[in-house]
Amino acid sequence: MQSDGVPQILGSQEIRARLGAISRQRAHAIMEKPSFPVPVATLRQGRVWLASEVEEWIRTERGGRLLSGVGAALQESGGDQGHRAVVVGRQLSQDVAARVGG
């Protein structure tokens, strides 16, 4: 998932929404599974993942069960519900580009 050649990244809140508005504790347990994608960076606000890798993991590991309840409402309303995009430095952009083969 890319916009203008820039891969979309997700934080834990966005991942929770895609998993169906699960608790923080449950999300943490899922993100610690060996099969879960490796974060592309760790920022002051937490770890971030490539959206394409997370969504592929959801399709394969959770049988495509992406959303329910509040998570579906969040996605329909634009996903972030007040979260602001985090602009990260050149190093993160380079790391992400290298990870997606760009």
C-alpha positions in Angstrom: 0.0 0.0 0.0 1.7 3.2 -1.2 0.6 6.7 -1.8 2.7 8.7 -4.2 5.5 6.2 -3.9 5.6 6.4 -0.1 4.7 3.2 1.7 1.9 3.6 4.3 3.1 2.9 7.9 0.9 1.9 10.8 1.3 2.4 14.6 -0.3 0.1 17.2 -3.5 2.1 17.3 -4.1 1.7 13.6 -3.3 -2.0 13.8 -5.7 -2.4 16.7 -8.4 -0.8 14.6 -7.7 -3.2 11.7 -7.9 -6.1 14.1 -11.3 -5.1 15.3 -10.7 -2.6 18.1 -9.1 -5.2 20.4 -7.5 -4.2 23.8 -4.0 -2.8 24.0 -2.9 -6.0 25.9 -4.3 -8.3 23.2 -2.7 -6.2 20.4 0.7 -6.3 22.2 0.4 -10.1 22.5 -0.4 -10.3 18.8 2.5 -8.0 17.8 4.9 -10.0 19.8 4.1 -13.3 18.0 7.1 -14.5 15.9 4.9 -14.6 12.8 3.9 -10.9 13.1 5.8 -8.6 10.8 9.0 -6.9 12.1 8.6 -3.1 12.7 10.3 -0.9 10.2 11.3 1.6 12.9 10.9 2.5 16.5 10.0 6.1 17.1 9.5 8.0 20.4 5.8 7.3 20.1 6.3 3.6 19.5 7.0 1.0 16.8 5.7 1.4 13.2 5.0 -1.3 10.6 4.4 -1.4 6.9 0.7 -1.5 6.3 1.1 -3.9 3.4 2.9 -6.4 5.7 0.4 -6.1 8.5 -2.6 -6.5 6.2 -0.9 -9.6 4.5 -0.4 -11.0 8.0 -4.0 -10.5 8.9 -5.1 -12.2 5.7 -2.9 -15.2 6.2 -2.8 -15.6 9.9 -6.3 -14.5 10.9 -8.1 -15.9 7.9 -8.9 -12.5 6.5 -10.8 -11.4 9.6 -9.8 -7.8 9.3 -12.5 -5.8 11.1 -15.5 -5.8 13.3 -17.4 -3.3 15.4 -15.5 -0.2 16.2 -12.6 -1.2 13.9 -14.9 -1.2 10.9 -16.3 2.2 11.8 -12.8 3.6 12.2 -11.8 2.4 8.7 -15.0 3.7 7.1 -14.4 7.1 8.6 -10.9 7.3 7.3 -9.0 5.1 9.8 -7.1 7.5 12.0 -9.9 9.2 14.0 -7.9 12.2 15.1 -4.5 10.6 15.0 -2.1 12.9 13.2 0.4 11.7 10.6 3.9 11.5 12.0 6.5 12.8 9.7 9.7 10.9 10.1 13.2 11.6 9.0 15.1 10.6 6.0 16.6 7.5 7.6 13.1 6.0 8.2 12.2 6.8 4.6 15.4 5.0 3.4 14.7 2.0 5.7 11.2 1.7 4.4 12.2 2.1 0.8 14.9 -0.6 1.2 12.4 -2.9 2.9 9.9 -2.6 0.0 12.6 -2.8 -2.6 12.5 0.8 -3.7 
